[in-house]
């Protein structure tokens, strides 16, 4: 295999691994099945039925806790643009954590 082709393949594999590790890879499209519950800073209970996958969503105010009753992992972020990875929450799990946005994988 030519050296240039091996280099390009190695760079592509490294980039894919980096994107997967940072949560920036392309997410599955469609919707998660179930309901995503969260509590915001003022104590309000919020819920989203069958949330969309792959789209960054803002919470109404600062989120304080999550109950992920869907079939997909949700990633909570500490910023408003789903760029600063904070915490993944697997299906059926709950967590107390301050977050400003989230994205379903």
MDAnalysis code that builds the backbone (N, CA, C; Angstrom):
import MDAnalysis as mda
import numpy as np

u = mda.Universe.empty(315, n_residues=105, atom_resindex=np.repeat(np.arange(105), 3), trajectory=True)
u.add_TopologyAttr("name", ["N", "CA", "C"] * 105)
u.add_TopologyAttr("resid", np.arange(1, 106))
u.add_TopologyAttr("resname", ["UNK", "UNK", "UNK", "UNK", "UNK", "UNK", "UNK", "UNK", "UNK", "UNK", "UNK", "UNK", "UNK", "UNK", "UNK", "UNK", "UNK", "UNK", "UNK", "UNK", "UNK", "UNK", "UNK", "UNK", "UNK", "UNK", "UNK", "UNK", "UNK", "UNK", "UNK", "UNK", "UNK", "UNK", "UNK", "UNK", "UNK", "UNK", "UNK", "UNK", "UNK", "UNK", "UNK", "UNK", "UNK", "UNK", "UNK", "UNK", "UNK", "UNK", "UNK", "UNK", "UNK", "UNK", "UNK", "UNK", "UNK", "UNK", "UNK", "UNK", "UNK", "UNK", "UNK", "UNK", "UNK", "UNK", "UNK", "UNK", "UNK", "UNK", "UNK", "UNK", "UNK", "UNK", "UNK", "UNK", "UNK", "UNK", "UNK", "UNK", "UNK", "UNK", "UNK", "UNK", "UNK", "UNK", "UNK", "UNK", "UNK", "UNK", "UNK", "UNK", "UNK", "UNK", "UNK", "UNK", "UNK", "UNK", "UNK", "UNK", "UNK", "UNK", "UNK", "UNK", "UNK"])
u.atoms.positions = np.array([
    [0.857, -1.176, 0.000],
    [0.000, 0.000, 0.000],
    [0.897, 1.231, 0.000],
    [0.640, 2.193, -0.867],
    [1.473, 3.407, -0.918],
    [1.459, 4.148, 0.418],
    [2.560, 4.824, 0.703],
    [2.727, 5.558, 1.960],
    [1.649, 6.625, 2.131],
    [1.305, 7.353, 1.072],
    [0.294, 8.413, 1.168],
    [-1.053, 7.833, 1.553],
    [-1.421, 6.720, 0.954],
    [-2.720, 6.110, 1.275],
    [-2.759, 5.640, 2.724],
    [-1.671, 5.034, 3.214],
    [-1.620, 4.602, 4.616],
    [-1.741, 5.800, 5.547],
    [-1.106, 6.886, 5.202],
    [-1.160, 8.096, 6.024],
    [-2.580, 8.660, 6.067],
    [-3.233, 8.722, 4.925],
    [-4.604, 9.228, 4.870],
    [-5.531, 8.326, 5.681],
    [-5.395, 7.026, 5.548],
    [-6.236, 6.090, 6.312],
    [-5.981, 6.229, 7.810],
    [-4.727, 6.384, 8.197],
    [-4.401, 6.551, 9.617],
    [-4.987, 7.844, 10.162],
    [-4.900, 8.931, 9.393],
    [-5.485, 10.198, 9.830],
    [-6.995, 10.097, 9.956],
    [-7.645, 9.442, 9.002],
    [-9.103, 9.279, 9.053],
    [-9.513, 8.461, 10.266],
    [-8.787, 7.386, 10.544],
    [-9.104, 6.551, 11.706],
    [-8.889, 7.328, 13.000],
    [-7.812, 8.097, 13.064],
    [-7.552, 8.895, 14.260],
    [-8.608, 9.960, 14.481],
    [-9.045, 10.607, 13.421],
    [-10.092, 11.622, 13.525],
    [-11.400, 11.008, 13.985],
    [-11.765, 9.865, 13.431],
    [-13.002, 9.184, 13.835],
    [-12.948, 8.801, 15.309],
    [-11.799, 8.287, 15.763],
    [-11.657, 7.911, 17.170],
    [-11.773, 9.129, 18.078],
    [-11.180, 10.241, 17.684],
    [-11.266, 11.473, 18.466],
    [-12.702, 11.968, 18.541],
    [-13.402, 11.965, 17.431],
    [-14.795, 12.416, 17.422],
    [-15.667, 11.532, 18.298],
    [-15.462, 10.245, 18.241],
    [-16.246, 9.339, 19.076],
    [-15.959, 9.591, 20.552],
    [-14.704, 9.792, 20.903],
    [-14.325, 9.999, 22.295],
    [-14.871, 11.306, 22.849],
    [-15.009, 12.313, 22.014],
    [-15.484, 13.610, 22.496],
    [-16.986, 13.783, 22.326],
    [-17.663, 12.798, 21.775],
    [-19.107, 12.893, 21.618],
    [-19.531, 13.759, 20.448],
    [-18.618, 14.066, 19.523],
    [-18.931, 14.945, 18.414],
    [-19.279, 14.183, 17.140],
    [-19.287, 12.857, 17.191],
    [-19.589, 12.071, 15.995],
    [-21.049, 12.247, 15.598],
    [-21.338, 11.947, 14.367],
    [-22.716, 12.043, 13.888],
    [-23.604, 11.095, 14.693],
    [-24.651, 11.604, 15.223],
    [-25.571, 10.797, 16.003],
    [-26.601, 10.160, 15.078],
    [-27.216, 9.125, 15.599],
    [-28.279, 8.468, 14.857],
    [-29.448, 9.426, 14.706],
    [-30.075, 9.433, 13.547],
    [-31.236, 10.293, 13.348],
    [-32.489, 9.577, 13.818],
    [-33.575, 10.311, 13.925],
    [-34.823, 9.732, 14.391],
    [-35.122, 10.189, 15.807],
    [-35.862, 9.356, 16.512],
    [-36.272, 9.698, 17.867],
    [-35.977, 8.557, 18.824],
    [-35.684, 8.910, 20.061],
    [-35.572, 7.931, 21.127],
    [-36.991, 7.593, 21.574],
    [-37.210, 6.383, 22.009],
    [-38.532, 5.972, 22.501],
    [-38.571, 6.119, 24.015],
    [-39.604, 6.771, 24.518],
    [-39.754, 6.951, 25.951],
    [-39.853, 8.416, 26.318],
    [-39.668, 8.680, 27.609],
    [-39.794, 10.046, 28.111],
    [-38.539, 10.450, 28.863],
    [-38.090, 11.658, 28.591],
    [-36.939, 12.272, 29.241],
    [-37.479, 13.301, 30.229],
    [-37.165, 13.126, 31.500],
    [-37.620, 14.038, 32.543],
    [-36.423, 14.821, 33.082],
    [-36.632, 16.113, 33.338],
    [-35.597, 16.873, 34.032],
    [-36.252, 17.926, 34.914],
    [-35.493, 18.358, 35.914],
    [-35.930, 19.424, 36.815],
    [-35.036, 20.619, 36.565],
    [-35.662, 21.800, 36.484],
    [-34.858, 22.997, 36.248],
    [-34.574, 23.710, 37.560],
    [-33.792, 24.750, 37.487],
    [-33.290, 25.462, 38.660],
    [-34.384, 25.979, 39.585],
    [-35.511, 26.359, 39.032],
    [-36.590, 26.880, 39.867],
    [-37.522, 25.770, 40.358],
    [-37.100, 24.522, 40.213],
    [-37.877, 23.399, 40.734],
    [-38.965, 22.905, 39.808],
    [-38.980, 23.396, 38.581],
    [-40.002, 22.974, 37.638],
    [-39.682, 21.630, 37.016],
    [-40.681, 20.765, 36.978],
    [-40.516, 19.467, 36.345],
    [-40.857, 19.590, 34.871],
    [-39.948, 19.128, 34.024],
    [-40.130, 19.179, 32.578],
    [-40.091, 17.756, 32.035],
    [-40.728, 17.530, 30.897],
    [-40.627, 16.227, 30.254],
    [-40.706, 16.370, 28.746],
    [-39.997, 15.473, 28.061],
    [-39.983, 15.448, 26.603],
    [-40.267, 14.008, 26.187],
    [-41.357, 13.805, 25.456],
    [-41.704, 12.474, 24.983],
    [-41.033, 12.201, 23.647],
    [-40.463, 11.012, 23.502],
    [-39.799, 10.579, 22.275],
    [-38.873, 11.663, 21.717],
    [-37.857, 12.050, 22.488],
    [-36.976, 13.141, 22.067],
    [-36.218, 12.821, 20.776],
    [-35.970, 13.867, 20.006],
    [-35.240, 13.748, 18.752],
    [-33.768, 13.446, 19.023],
    [-33.203, 12.548, 18.240],
    [-31.782, 12.215, 18.366],
    [-30.933, 13.189, 17.540],
    [-29.741, 13.471, 18.038],
    [-28.758, 14.222, 17.272],
    [-28.891, 15.725, 17.279],
    [-29.938, 16.265, 17.863],
    [-30.161, 17.707, 17.867],
    [-29.859, 18.267, 19.254],
    [-29.112, 19.353, 19.293],
    [-28.820, 20.024, 20.555],
    [-30.069, 20.761, 21.025],
    [-30.462, 20.515, 22.259],
    [-31.640, 21.158, 22.845],
    [-31.234, 21.918, 24.097],
    [-31.782, 23.114, 24.252],
    [-31.550, 23.907, 25.458],
    [-32.623, 23.588, 26.482],
    [-32.265, 23.650, 27.755],
    [-33.265, 23.500, 28.807],
    [-33.889, 24.863, 29.076],
    [-35.071, 24.885, 29.680],
    [-35.793, 26.142, 29.896],
    [-35.010, 27.099, 30.798],
    [-34.435, 26.587, 31.848],
    [-33.473, 27.310, 32.694],
    [-32.390, 26.290, 33.021],
    [-31.514, 26.575, 33.907],
    [-30.455, 25.640, 34.263],
    [-31.054, 24.338, 34.790],
    [-30.728, 23.224, 34.154],
    [-31.213, 21.926, 34.602],
    [-30.432, 21.447, 35.812],
    [-31.123, 20.764, 36.727],
    [-30.470, 20.299, 37.952],
    [-30.468, 18.788, 38.107],
    [-31.414, 18.096, 37.497],
    [-31.445, 16.644, 37.598],
    [-32.168, 16.053, 36.396],
    [-31.882, 14.756, 36.128],
    [-32.412, 14.078, 34.958],
    [-32.870, 12.676, 35.326],
    [-33.953, 12.244, 34.704],
    [-34.415, 10.859, 34.771],
    [-34.633, 10.433, 33.320],
    [-33.725, 9.621, 32.794],
    [-33.763, 9.230, 31.388],
    [-34.543, 7.923, 31.219],
    [-35.813, 8.030, 30.958],
    [-36.661, 6.857, 30.758],
    [-36.900, 6.622, 29.264],
    [-35.811, 6.705, 28.480],
    [-35.861, 6.435, 27.047],
    [-34.968, 5.234, 26.749],
    [-34.917, 4.853, 25.478],
    [-34.056, 3.747, 25.064],
    [-32.731, 4.235, 24.478],
    [-32.370, 5.497, 24.735],
    [-31.137, 6.070, 24.182],
    [-30.360, 6.817, 25.258],
    [-29.067, 6.925, 25.055],
    [-28.224, 7.706, 25.959],
    [-28.384, 9.187, 25.640],
    [-28.502, 9.986, 26.687],
    [-28.535, 11.437, 26.534],
    [-27.235, 11.980, 27.125],
    [-26.661, 12.976, 26.446],
    [-25.448, 13.607, 26.947],
    [-25.813, 15.009, 27.404],
    [-25.460, 15.315, 28.651],
    [-25.725, 16.629, 29.234],
    [-24.494, 17.505, 29.055],
    [-24.719, 18.769, 28.739],
    [-23.626, 19.700, 28.492],
    [-23.739, 20.904, 29.417],
    [-22.600, 21.469, 29.790],
    [-22.595, 22.613, 30.696],
    [-22.715, 23.938, 29.969],
    [-22.711, 23.916, 28.635],
    [-22.857, 25.137, 27.854],
    [-24.164, 25.086, 27.054],
    [-24.453, 26.146, 26.324],
    [-25.711, 26.226, 25.576],
    [-25.608, 25.760, 24.132],
    [-24.451, 25.241, 23.725],
    [-24.302, 24.813, 22.333],
    [-23.872, 23.354, 22.188],
    [-24.032, 22.563, 23.242],
    [-23.667, 21.140, 23.222],
    [-22.227, 20.943, 22.765],
    [-21.332, 21.806, 23.231],
    [-19.933, 21.695, 22.847],
    [-19.048, 21.219, 23.991],
    [-19.386, 21.586, 25.221],
    [-18.586, 21.186, 26.367],
    [-19.243, 19.955, 26.970],
    [-18.649, 18.799, 26.680],
    [-19.202, 17.526, 27.128],
    [-19.206, 17.476, 28.643],
    [-20.325, 17.123, 29.199],
    [-20.428, 17.103, 30.644],
    [-20.658, 15.699, 31.182],
    [-21.747, 15.063, 30.770],
    [-22.108, 13.808, 31.398],
    [-23.074, 12.991, 30.547],
    [-22.714, 11.759, 30.182],
    [-23.673, 10.890, 29.498],
    [-24.573, 10.199, 30.527],
    [-25.841, 10.055, 30.188],
    [-26.795, 9.387, 31.077],
    [-27.451, 8.262, 30.276],
    [-27.193, 7.044, 30.672],
    [-27.702, 5.891, 29.935],
    [-29.194, 5.683, 30.172],
    [-29.837, 4.900, 29.316],
    [-31.279, 4.637, 29.467],
    [-31.600, 4.071, 30.850],
    [-32.666, 4.572, 31.439],
    [-33.114, 4.103, 32.746],
    [-32.368, 4.687, 33.928],
    [-31.440, 5.612, 33.690],
    [-30.624, 6.174, 34.767],
    [-31.103, 7.557, 35.185],
    [-30.765, 7.912, 36.418],
    [-31.039, 9.250, 36.932],
    [-29.722, 9.853, 37.414],
    [-29.667, 11.189, 37.414],
    [-28.454, 11.873, 37.859],
    [-28.830, 13.282, 38.315],
    [-28.089, 13.786, 39.281],
    [-28.202, 15.180, 39.689],
    [-26.955, 15.872, 39.164],
    [-27.157, 16.885, 38.333],
    [-26.035, 17.534, 37.655],
    [-26.531, 18.845, 37.063],
    [-25.725, 19.897, 37.093],
    [-26.115, 21.178, 36.500],
    [-25.776, 21.175, 35.012],
    [-26.765, 21.456, 34.155],
    [-26.544, 21.450, 32.712],
    [-27.419, 22.491, 32.034],
    [-26.988, 22.909, 30.832],
    [-27.708, 23.936, 30.074],
    [-28.273, 23.407, 28.766],
    [-27.735, 22.301, 28.275],
    [-28.234, 21.718, 27.017],
    [-28.038, 20.212, 27.059],
    [-28.660, 19.523, 26.103],
    [-28.536, 18.069, 26.030],
    [-28.716, 17.605, 24.591],
    [-28.248, 16.389, 24.336],
    [-28.392, 15.781, 23.009],
    [-28.534, 14.272, 23.172],
    [-29.520, 13.703, 22.499],
    [-29.686, 12.254, 22.494],
    [-28.866, 11.641, 21.377],
    [-28.199, 10.533, 21.694],
    [-27.373, 9.830, 20.714],
    [-28.162, 8.716, 20.066],
])
